[in-house]
Amino acid sequence: MSASQIDAVALDGVGPLYDQIRRAIRDLILNGVWPPGTAVPPEHALMERLGASRMTVHRALVQLAREGLITRRRRSGTIVASPPASHAMLDILSIPEEVRGLGHAYALTVLQRRDGRAQRPVVSLFELGRAVDVVHLSVLHWADGVPHVLEERVIHLATVPAAAQEDFSTIPPGDWLLQNSLWSQAEHAISAVAATAEQAELLAIAEGDPCLLVERRTWNQGEPVTAVRLLYPGGRHRFVGRFGPYGKV
């Protein structure tokens, strides 16, 4: 933290002191003076600079964190948060394109794969028949080395038998399916869920943190193609759709 950085926090004299502090820091962030990843001055430095009590400074920072403008970590301090990634709400997304569109480097890790008869937990999770043969994949997608989304997917081998020969180490399953299969109908749902301990560890968030769960199933002429669950850390993402009176525009 430089002296010029903390000197940039200027109050406007309007309203409660905590709200003046909140607005001063907010404006520095929104105007790009403090870009994402910038260290926010610690509470004691802000107290000294602004002549405010610890409680007042703390209240301002808590509100900024609630607004998603800063991220507070006990050990690493407070930094300016990255803006949430935006997603087209109903499109069949290419996750690598999504990540690169945000200006980040893409990578993937296949965490687990199992081919053959779907096991009971998978049958329940994806509402499958008992005697269905699938490729069951768990994949972690990365953006600049940060976990971006956790994918769990089944691909129906009766409909897409070529999936058995693909290892998905270089091309993610969603992109591979767009190139190697057809679909005529899709079902799409988005819900808010809390991260389990295992999910939180993989996504580098805290257990119980809010996540956006995107669930999608596709069929081709009535035959199931794939079902996928995409778990996004809620604080890093938002979904956007634009519609007109006759559908998407």
MARSEFI-755564 format. One record per residue (C-alpha): residue number from 1; z, x, y. Coordinates in Angstrom, 2 decimals. Layout:
BEGIN
<vose><n>NUM</n><Z>Z</Z><X>X</X><Y>Y</Y></vose>
...
***
This chain:
BEGIN
<vose><n>1</n><Z>0.00</Z><X>0.00</X><Y>0.00</Y></vose>
<vose><n>2</n><Z>-1.03</Z><X>1.42</X><Y>3.38</Y></vose>
<vose><n>3</n><Z>0.59</Z><X>0.87</X><Y>6.77</Y></vose>
<vose><n>4</n><Z>-2.57</Z><X>-0.80</X><Y>8.04</Y></vose>
<vose><n>5</n><Z>-2.43</Z><X>-3.22</X><Y>5.13</Y></vose>
<vose><n>6</n><Z>1.01</Z><X>-4.53</X><Y>5.96</Y></vose>
<vose><n>7</n><Z>0.28</Z><X>-4.42</X><Y>9.71</Y></vose>
<vose><n>8</n><Z>-2.56</Z><X>-6.85</X><Y>9.02</Y></vose>
<vose><n>9</n><Z>-0.03</Z><X>-9.57</X><Y>8.18</Y></vose>
<vose><n>10</n><Z>0.15</Z><X>-11.32</X><Y>11.56</Y></vose>
<vose><n>11</n><Z>2.03</Z><X>-14.55</X><Y>12.20</Y></vose>
<vose><n>12</n><Z>0.66</Z><X>-17.30</X><Y>14.43</Y></vose>
<vose><n>13</n><Z>4.02</Z><X>-18.70</X><Y>15.58</Y></vose>
<vose><n>14</n><Z>3.22</Z><X>-22.24</X><Y>14.43</Y></vose>
<vose><n>15</n><Z>5.57</Z><X>-24.08</X><Y>12.09</Y></vose>
<vose><n>16</n><Z>8.17</Z><X>-22.81</X><Y>9.61</Y></vose>
<vose><n>17</n><Z>8.31</Z><X>-19.06</X><Y>9.11</Y></vose>
<vose><n>18</n><Z>7.61</Z><X>-19.22</X><Y>5.38</Y></vose>
<vose><n>19</n><Z>4.44</Z><X>-21.23</X><Y>6.05</Y></vose>
<vose><n>20</n><Z>3.32</Z><X>-18.76</X><Y>8.72</Y></vose>
<vose><n>21</n><Z>3.70</Z><X>-15.95</X><Y>6.18</Y></vose>
<vose><n>22</n><Z>1.83</Z><X>-17.97</X><Y>3.57</Y></vose>
<vose><n>23</n><Z>-1.06</Z><X>-18.68</X><Y>5.95</Y></vose>
<vose><n>24</n><Z>-1.24</Z><X>-15.09</X><Y>7.18</Y></vose>
<vose><n>25</n><Z>-1.59</Z><X>-13.72</X><Y>3.64</Y></vose>
<vose><n>26</n><Z>-3.87</Z><X>-16.58</X><Y>2.60</Y></vose>
<vose><n>27</n><Z>-6.27</Z><X>-15.85</X><Y>5.45</Y></vose>
<vose><n>28</n><Z>-6.38</Z><X>-12.14</X><Y>4.60</Y></vose>
<vose><n>29</n><Z>-7.36</Z><X>-13.06</X><Y>1.04</Y></vose>
<vose><n>30</n><Z>-9.88</Z><X>-15.79</X><Y>1.87</Y></vose>
<vose><n>31</n><Z>-11.53</Z><X>-13.66</X><Y>4.57</Y></vose>
<vose><n>32</n><Z>-11.99</Z><X>-10.78</X><Y>2.13</Y></vose>
<vose><n>33</n><Z>-9.69</Z><X>-8.36</X><Y>3.96</Y></vose>
<vose><n>34</n><Z>-7.60</Z><X>-8.19</X><Y>0.78</Y></vose>
<vose><n>35</n><Z>-10.11</Z><X>-8.40</X><Y>-2.13</Y></vose>
<vose><n>36</n><Z>-9.10</Z><X>-9.27</X><Y>-5.72</Y></vose>
<vose><n>37</n><Z>-6.85</Z><X>-6.63</X><Y>-7.25</Y></vose>
<vose><n>38</n><Z>-5.33</Z><X>-5.58</X><Y>-3.90</Y></vose>
<vose><n>39</n><Z>-1.61</Z><X>-4.92</X><Y>-4.13</Y></vose>
<vose><n>40</n><Z>0.35</Z><X>-7.37</X><Y>-1.99</Y></vose>
<vose><n>41</n><Z>3.17</Z><X>-5.70</X><Y>-0.01</Y></vose>
<vose><n>42</n><Z>6.52</Z><X>-6.09</X><Y>-1.79</Y></vose>
<vose><n>43</n><Z>9.08</Z><X>-8.56</X><Y>-0.52</Y></vose>
<vose><n>44</n><Z>11.28</Z><X>-5.93</X><Y>1.12</Y></vose>
<vose><n>45</n><Z>8.33</Z><X>-4.53</X><Y>3.10</Y></vose>
<vose><n>46</n><Z>7.34</Z><X>-7.98</X><Y>4.29</Y></vose>
<vose><n>47</n><Z>10.95</Z><X>-8.73</X><Y>5.24</Y></vose>
<vose><n>48</n><Z>11.12</Z><X>-5.60</X><Y>7.38</Y></vose>
<vose><n>49</n><Z>7.69</Z><X>-6.11</X><Y>8.95</Y></vose>
<vose><n>50</n><Z>8.17</Z><X>-9.82</X><Y>9.74</Y></vose>
<vose><n>51</n><Z>11.90</Z><X>-10.02</X><Y>10.37</Y></vose>
<vose><n>52</n><Z>12.29</Z><X>-12.64</X><Y>7.65</Y></vose>
<vose><n>53</n><Z>14.90</Z><X>-13.20</X><Y>4.98</Y></vose>
<vose><n>54</n><Z>14.19</Z><X>-12.50</X><Y>1.33</Y></vose>
<vose><n>55</n><Z>14.35</Z><X>-16.22</X><Y>0.56</Y></vose>
<vose><n>56</n><Z>11.72</Z><X>-16.99</X><Y>3.23</Y></vose>
<vose><n>57</n><Z>9.32</Z><X>-14.30</X><Y>2.00</Y></vose>
<vose><n>58</n><Z>9.90</Z><X>-15.28</X><Y>-1.61</Y></vose>
<vose><n>59</n><Z>9.13</Z><X>-18.93</X><Y>-0.83</Y></vose>
<vose><n>60</n><Z>5.82</Z><X>-17.98</X><Y>0.80</Y></vose>
<vose><n>61</n><Z>4.76</Z><X>-15.81</X><Y>-2.15</Y></vose>
<vose><n>62</n><Z>5.73</Z><X>-18.45</X><Y>-4.69</Y></vose>
<vose><n>63</n><Z>3.52</Z><X>-20.98</X><Y>-2.88</Y></vose>
<vose><n>64</n><Z>0.59</Z><X>-18.53</X><Y>-2.80</Y></vose>
<vose><n>65</n><Z>1.00</Z><X>-17.99</X><Y>-6.53</Y></vose>
<vose><n>66</n><Z>0.93</Z><X>-21.76</X><Y>-7.11</Y></vose>
<vose><n>67</n><Z>-2.31</Z><X>-21.94</X><Y>-5.12</Y></vose>
<vose><n>68</n><Z>-3.82</Z><X>-19.31</X><Y>-7.44</Y></vose>
<vose><n>69</n><Z>-4.33</Z><X>-16.74</X><Y>-4.66</Y></vose>
<vose><n>70</n><Z>-1.94</Z><X>-14.11</X><Y>-5.98</Y></vose>
<vose><n>71</n><Z>-0.66</Z><X>-13.05</X><Y>-9.37</Y></vose>
<vose><n>72</n><Z>2.97</Z><X>-12.01</X><Y>-9.71</Y></vose>
<vose><n>73</n><Z>4.08</Z><X>-9.67</X><Y>-12.50</Y></vose>
<vose><n>74</n><Z>7.63</Z><X>-8.38</X><Y>-12.85</Y></vose>
<vose><n>75</n><Z>6.66</Z><X>-4.85</X><Y>-13.82</Y></vose>
<vose><n>76</n><Z>3.33</Z><X>-4.35</X><Y>-12.06</Y></vose>
<vose><n>77</n><Z>4.10</Z><X>-6.18</X><Y>-8.82</Y></vose>
<vose><n>78</n><Z>2.00</Z><X>-8.74</X><Y>-6.97</Y></vose>
<vose><n>79</n><Z>-1.77</Z><X>-8.52</X><Y>-6.61</Y></vose>
<vose><n>80</n><Z>-4.53</Z><X>-10.66</X><Y>-5.15</Y></vose>
<vose><n>81</n><Z>-5.90</Z><X>-12.85</X><Y>-7.93</Y></vose>
<vose><n>82</n><Z>-9.54</Z><X>-12.97</X><Y>-8.96</Y></vose>
<vose><n>83</n><Z>-11.23</Z><X>-16.26</X><Y>-8.10</Y></vose>
<vose><n>84</n><Z>-11.53</Z><X>-18.64</X><Y>-11.06</Y></vose>
<vose><n>85</n><Z>-14.79</Z><X>-18.41</X><Y>-12.95</Y></vose>
<vose><n>86</n><Z>-16.98</Z><X>-21.49</X><Y>-12.58</Y></vose>
<vose><n>87</n><Z>-18.79</Z><X>-23.07</X><Y>-15.52</Y></vose>
<vose><n>88</n><Z>-21.47</Z><X>-25.70</X><Y>-15.80</Y></vose>
<vose><n>89</n><Z>-19.52</Z><X>-28.54</X><Y>-17.32</Y></vose>
<vose><n>90</n><Z>-21.90</Z><X>-29.93</X><Y>-19.91</Y></vose>
<vose><n>91</n><Z>-24.39</Z><X>-27.13</X><Y>-20.55</Y></vose>
<vose><n>92</n><Z>-24.66</Z><X>-25.28</X><Y>-23.86</Y></vose>
<vose><n>93</n><Z>-23.38</Z><X>-22.02</X><Y>-22.45</Y></vose>
<vose><n>94</n><Z>-24.35</Z><X>-18.45</X><Y>-23.26</Y></vose>
<vose><n>95</n><Z>-21.05</Z><X>-16.63</X><Y>-22.91</Y></vose>
<vose><n>96</n><Z>-22.68</Z><X>-13.22</X><Y>-22.26</Y></vose>
<vose><n>97</n><Z>-24.77</Z><X>-14.78</X><Y>-19.47</Y></vose>
<vose><n>98</n><Z>-21.66</Z><X>-16.47</X><Y>-18.13</Y></vose>
<vose><n>99</n><Z>-19.78</Z><X>-13.17</X><Y>-18.00</Y></vose>
<vose><n>100</n><Z>-22.67</Z><X>-11.16</X><Y>-16.54</Y></vose>
<vose><n>101</n><Z>-23.27</Z><X>-13.89</X><Y>-13.98</Y></vose>
<vose><n>102</n><Z>-19.78</Z><X>-13.17</X><Y>-12.69</Y></vose>
<vose><n>103</n><Z>-20.70</Z><X>-9.50</X><Y>-12.29</Y></vose>
<vose><n>104</n><Z>-18.73</Z><X>-8.28</X><Y>-15.31</Y></vose>
<vose><n>105</n><Z>-19.63</Z><X>-6.24</X><Y>-18.38</Y></vose>
<vose><n>106</n><Z>-19.69</Z><X>-8.28</X><Y>-21.59</Y></vose>
<vose><n>107</n><Z>-18.35</Z><X>-7.33</X><Y>-25.03</Y></vose>
<vose><n>108</n><Z>-17.20</Z><X>-9.20</X><Y>-28.14</Y></vose>
<vose><n>109</n><Z>-14.89</Z><X>-8.63</X><Y>-31.07</Y></vose>
<vose><n>110</n><Z>-15.25</Z><X>-10.52</X><Y>-34.35</Y></vose>
<vose><n>111</n><Z>-11.61</Z><X>-11.07</X><Y>-35.28</Y></vose>
<vose><n>112</n><Z>-12.16</Z><X>-12.87</X><Y>-38.57</Y></vose>
<vose><n>113</n><Z>-14.97</Z><X>-14.20</X><Y>-40.73</Y></vose>
<vose><n>114</n><Z>-15.00</Z><X>-16.22</X><Y>-43.93</Y></vose>
<vose><n>115</n><Z>-18.03</Z><X>-17.70</X><Y>-45.72</Y></vose>
<vose><n>116</n><Z>-18.02</Z><X>-20.46</X><Y>-48.30</Y></vose>
<vose><n>117</n><Z>-15.93</Z><X>-23.57</X><Y>-48.91</Y></vose>
<vose><n>118</n><Z>-13.95</Z><X>-24.46</X><Y>-45.81</Y></vose>
<vose><n>119</n><Z>-10.23</Z><X>-23.96</X><Y>-46.24</Y></vose>
<vose><n>120</n><Z>-7.84</Z><X>-26.84</X><Y>-45.64</Y></vose>
<vose><n>121</n><Z>-6.69</Z><X>-25.82</X><Y>-42.11</Y></vose>
<vose><n>122</n><Z>-10.34</Z><X>-25.44</X><Y>-41.05</Y></vose>
<vose><n>123</n><Z>-11.23</Z><X>-28.80</X><Y>-42.61</Y></vose>
<vose><n>124</n><Z>-8.46</Z><X>-30.40</X><Y>-40.58</Y></vose>
<vose><n>125</n><Z>-9.20</Z><X>-28.53</X><Y>-37.35</Y></vose>
<vose><n>126</n><Z>-12.90</Z><X>-29.37</X><Y>-37.31</Y></vose>
<vose><n>127</n><Z>-12.76</Z><X>-32.71</X><Y>-39.17</Y></vose>
<vose><n>128</n><Z>-14.96</Z><X>-31.46</X><Y>-42.00</Y></vose>
<vose><n>129</n><Z>-15.62</Z><X>-32.87</X><Y>-45.44</Y></vose>
<vose><n>130</n><Z>-13.66</Z><X>-31.33</X><Y>-48.28</Y></vose>
<vose><n>131</n><Z>-16.66</Z><X>-29.75</X><Y>-50.02</Y></vose>
<vose><n>132</n><Z>-18.43</Z><X>-28.27</X><Y>-47.00</Y></vose>
<vose><n>133</n><Z>-19.71</Z><X>-24.68</X><Y>-47.06</Y></vose>
<vose><n>134</n><Z>-19.47</Z><X>-22.96</X><Y>-43.68</Y></vose>
<vose><n>135</n><Z>-19.34</Z><X>-19.65</X><Y>-41.90</Y></vose>
<vose><n>136</n><Z>-15.93</Z><X>-19.68</X><Y>-40.22</Y></vose>
<vose><n>137</n><Z>-15.64</Z><X>-17.24</X><Y>-37.29</Y></vose>
<vose><n>138</n><Z>-12.96</Z><X>-16.21</X><Y>-34.83</Y></vose>
<vose><n>139</n><Z>-14.40</Z><X>-14.21</X><Y>-31.91</Y></vose>
<vose><n>140</n><Z>-12.82</Z><X>-12.78</X><Y>-28.77</Y></vose>
<vose><n>141</n><Z>-15.17</Z><X>-12.40</X><Y>-25.79</Y></vose>
<vose><n>142</n><Z>-14.38</Z><X>-9.82</X><Y>-23.09</Y></vose>
<vose><n>143</n><Z>-15.25</Z><X>-9.46</X><Y>-19.41</Y></vose>
<vose><n>144</n><Z>-14.76</Z><X>-5.95</X><Y>-18.02</Y></vose>
<vose><n>145</n><Z>-12.23</Z><X>-5.28</X><Y>-20.76</Y></vose>
<vose><n>146</n><Z>-10.22</Z><X>-8.43</X><Y>-20.01</Y></vose>
<vose><n>147</n><Z>-10.08</Z><X>-11.27</X><Y>-22.58</Y></vose>
<vose><n>148</n><Z>-12.46</Z><X>-13.97</X><Y>-21.29</Y></vose>
<vose><n>149</n><Z>-12.45</Z><X>-16.67</X><Y>-23.96</Y></vose>
<vose><n>150</n><Z>-11.28</Z><X>-17.08</X><Y>-27.55</Y></vose>
<vose><n>151</n><Z>-13.84</Z><X>-18.75</X><Y>-29.81</Y></vose>
<vose><n>152</n><Z>-13.28</Z><X>-20.40</X><Y>-33.16</Y></vose>
<vose><n>153</n><Z>-16.41</Z><X>-21.76</X><Y>-34.81</Y></vose>
<vose><n>154</n><Z>-17.84</Z><X>-23.15</X><Y>-38.02</Y></vose>
<vose><n>155</n><Z>-21.56</Z><X>-23.05</X><Y>-38.81</Y></vose>
<vose><n>156</n><Z>-22.79</Z><X>-25.41</X><Y>-41.53</Y></vose>
<vose><n>157</n><Z>-24.61</Z><X>-23.34</X><Y>-44.14</Y></vose>
<vose><n>158</n><Z>-26.49</Z><X>-26.34</X><Y>-45.54</Y></vose>
<vose><n>159</n><Z>-28.16</Z><X>-26.77</X><Y>-42.12</Y></vose>
<vose><n>160</n><Z>-28.32</Z><X>-23.12</X><Y>-41.00</Y></vose>
<vose><n>161</n><Z>-28.42</Z><X>-20.99</X><Y>-44.20</Y></vose>
<vose><n>162</n><Z>-29.60</Z><X>-17.90</X><Y>-42.28</Y></vose>
<vose><n>163</n><Z>-26.13</Z><X>-17.62</X><Y>-40.72</Y></vose>
<vose><n>164</n><Z>-24.88</Z><X>-16.13</X><Y>-43.98</Y></vose>
<vose><n>165</n><Z>-27.03</Z><X>-13.02</X><Y>-43.35</Y></vose>
<vose><n>166</n><Z>-25.98</Z><X>-12.44</X><Y>-39.73</Y></vose>
<vose><n>167</n><Z>-22.86</Z><X>-10.36</X><Y>-38.98</Y></vose>
<vose><n>168</n><Z>-22.59</Z><X>-11.43</X><Y>-35.28</Y></vose>
<vose><n>169</n><Z>-21.41</Z><X>-7.96</X><Y>-34.28</Y></vose>
<vose><n>170</n><Z>-24.02</Z><X>-7.60</X><Y>-31.51</Y></vose>
<vose><n>171</n><Z>-25.00</Z><X>-11.18</X><Y>-30.71</Y></vose>
<vose><n>172</n><Z>-22.36</Z><X>-13.90</X><Y>-30.38</Y></vose>
<vose><n>173</n><Z>-22.69</Z><X>-16.93</X><Y>-32.65</Y></vose>
<vose><n>174</n><Z>-23.49</Z><X>-19.33</X><Y>-29.82</Y></vose>
<vose><n>175</n><Z>-26.45</Z><X>-17.27</X><Y>-28.61</Y></vose>
<vose><n>176</n><Z>-27.63</Z><X>-16.66</X><Y>-32.17</Y></vose>
<vose><n>177</n><Z>-27.63</Z><X>-20.40</X><Y>-32.88</Y></vose>
<vose><n>178</n><Z>-29.64</Z><X>-21.13</X><Y>-29.73</Y></vose>
<vose><n>179</n><Z>-32.30</Z><X>-18.72</X><Y>-31.03</Y></vose>
<vose><n>180</n><Z>-32.21</Z><X>-19.62</X><Y>-34.71</Y></vose>
<vose><n>181</n><Z>-31.43</Z><X>-23.33</X><Y>-35.03</Y></vose>
<vose><n>182</n><Z>-32.32</Z><X>-26.69</X><Y>-33.54</Y></vose>
<vose><n>183</n><Z>-30.04</Z><X>-29.45</X><Y>-32.32</Y></vose>
<vose><n>184</n><Z>-30.80</Z><X>-33.00</X><Y>-31.26</Y></vose>
<vose><n>185</n><Z>-27.35</Z><X>-34.31</X><Y>-30.37</Y></vose>
<vose><n>186</n><Z>-24.17</Z><X>-32.78</X><Y>-28.96</Y></vose>
<vose><n>187</n><Z>-20.62</Z><X>-33.95</X><Y>-28.41</Y></vose>
<vose><n>188</n><Z>-18.53</Z><X>-32.24</X><Y>-25.74</Y></vose>
<vose><n>189</n><Z>-14.85</Z><X>-32.53</X><Y>-24.78</Y></vose>
<vose><n>190</n><Z>-12.54</Z><X>-30.61</X><Y>-22.43</Y></vose>
<vose><n>191</n><Z>-8.76</Z><X>-30.78</X><Y>-22.55</Y></vose>
<vose><n>192</n><Z>-5.72</Z><X>-28.90</X><Y>-21.28</Y></vose>
<vose><n>193</n><Z>-3.49</Z><X>-27.22</X><Y>-23.87</Y></vose>
<vose><n>194</n><Z>-0.68</Z><X>-24.68</X><Y>-23.92</Y></vose>
<vose><n>195</n><Z>-1.36</Z><X>-21.29</X><Y>-25.50</Y></vose>
<vose><n>196</n><Z>0.37</Z><X>-20.60</X><Y>-28.80</Y></vose>
<vose><n>197</n><Z>2.05</Z><X>-17.24</X><Y>-29.32</Y></vose>
<vose><n>198</n><Z>-0.94</Z><X>-15.92</X><Y>-31.27</Y></vose>
<vose><n>199</n><Z>-3.48</Z><X>-17.20</X><Y>-28.74</Y></vose>
<vose><n>200</n><Z>-1.46</Z><X>-15.84</X><Y>-25.83</Y></vose>
<vose><n>201</n><Z>-1.35</Z><X>-12.36</X><Y>-27.36</Y></vose>
<vose><n>202</n><Z>-5.13</Z><X>-12.34</X><Y>-27.84</Y></vose>
<vose><n>203</n><Z>-5.86</Z><X>-13.66</X><Y>-24.33</Y></vose>
<vose><n>204</n><Z>-3.28</Z><X>-11.40</X><Y>-22.62</Y></vose>
<vose><n>205</n><Z>-1.35</Z><X>-14.33</X><Y>-21.16</Y></vose>
<vose><n>206</n><Z>2.14</Z><X>-15.72</X><Y>-21.69</Y></vose>
<vose><n>207</n><Z>2.96</Z><X>-18.09</X><Y>-24.52</Y></vose>
<vose><n>208</n><Z>2.78</Z><X>-21.64</X><Y>-23.20</Y></vose>
<vose><n>209</n><Z>0.43</Z><X>-20.78</X><Y>-20.33</Y></vose>
<vose><n>210</n><Z>-2.12</Z><X>-23.52</X><Y>-19.60</Y></vose>
<vose><n>211</n><Z>-5.56</Z><X>-23.14</X><Y>-21.13</Y></vose>
<vose><n>212</n><Z>-8.81</Z><X>-25.09</X><Y>-20.99</Y></vose>
<vose><n>213</n><Z>-10.04</Z><X>-26.05</X><Y>-24.44</Y></vose>
<vose><n>214</n><Z>-13.76</Z><X>-26.79</X><Y>-24.72</Y></vose>
<vose><n>215</n><Z>-14.71</Z><X>-28.48</X><Y>-27.99</Y></vose>
<vose><n>216</n><Z>-18.34</Z><X>-28.99</X><Y>-28.94</Y></vose>
<vose><n>217</n><Z>-20.17</Z><X>-30.25</X><Y>-32.01</Y></vose>
<vose><n>218</n><Z>-23.94</Z><X>-30.37</X><Y>-32.51</Y></vose>
<vose><n>219</n><Z>-26.22</Z><X>-32.12</X><Y>-34.98</Y></vose>
<vose><n>220</n><Z>-29.91</Z><X>-31.96</X><Y>-35.82</Y></vose>
<vose><n>221</n><Z>-31.34</Z><X>-35.31</X><Y>-36.94</Y></vose>
<vose><n>222</n><Z>-27.90</Z><X>-36.40</X><Y>-38.07</Y></vose>
<vose><n>223</n><Z>-27.09</Z><X>-33.20</X><Y>-39.99</Y></vose>
<vose><n>224</n><Z>-24.19</Z><X>-31.12</X><Y>-38.60</Y></vose>
<vose><n>225</n><Z>-25.12</Z><X>-27.71</X><Y>-37.19</Y></vose>
<vose><n>226</n><Z>-21.95</Z><X>-26.23</X><Y>-35.72</Y></vose>
<vose><n>227</n><Z>-18.54</Z><X>-27.03</X><Y>-34.29</Y></vose>
<vose><n>228</n><Z>-16.76</Z><X>-24.72</X><Y>-31.85</Y></vose>
<vose><n>229</n><Z>-13.49</Z><X>-24.51</X><Y>-29.97</Y></vose>
<vose><n>230</n><Z>-13.52</Z><X>-22.28</X><Y>-26.86</Y></vose>
<vose><n>231</n><Z>-10.11</Z><X>-21.49</X><Y>-25.38</Y></vose>
<vose><n>232</n><Z>-10.18</Z><X>-20.26</X><Y>-21.77</Y></vose>
<vose><n>233</n><Z>-7.08</Z><X>-19.03</X><Y>-19.85</Y></vose>
<vose><n>234</n><Z>-6.59</Z><X>-21.87</X><Y>-17.37</Y></vose>
<vose><n>235</n><Z>-5.72</Z><X>-19.70</X><Y>-14.39</Y></vose>
<vose><n>236</n><Z>-8.99</Z><X>-17.74</X><Y>-14.63</Y></vose>
<vose><n>237</n><Z>-11.50</Z><X>-20.57</X><Y>-15.03</Y></vose>
<vose><n>238</n><Z>-12.68</Z><X>-23.88</X><Y>-13.68</Y></vose>
<vose><n>239</n><Z>-15.50</Z><X>-26.15</X><Y>-14.83</Y></vose>
<vose><n>240</n><Z>-18.02</Z><X>-27.64</X><Y>-12.46</Y></vose>
<vose><n>241</n><Z>-20.58</Z><X>-30.41</X><Y>-12.86</Y></vose>
<vose><n>242</n><Z>-22.96</Z><X>-31.88</X><Y>-10.29</Y></vose>
<vose><n>243</n><Z>-24.42</Z><X>-35.29</X><Y>-10.93</Y></vose>
<vose><n>244</n><Z>-26.71</Z><X>-37.79</X><Y>-9.27</Y></vose>
<vose><n>245</n><Z>-27.08</Z><X>-41.51</X><Y>-9.95</Y></vose>
<vose><n>246</n><Z>-29.54</Z><X>-40.75</X><Y>-12.79</Y></vose>
<vose><n>247</n><Z>-27.64</Z><X>-37.88</X><Y>-14.41</Y></vose>
<vose><n>248</n><Z>-27.19</Z><X>-34.18</X><Y>-13.82</Y></vose>
<vose><n>249</n><Z>-28.91</Z><X>-32.58</X><Y>-10.80</Y></vose>
***
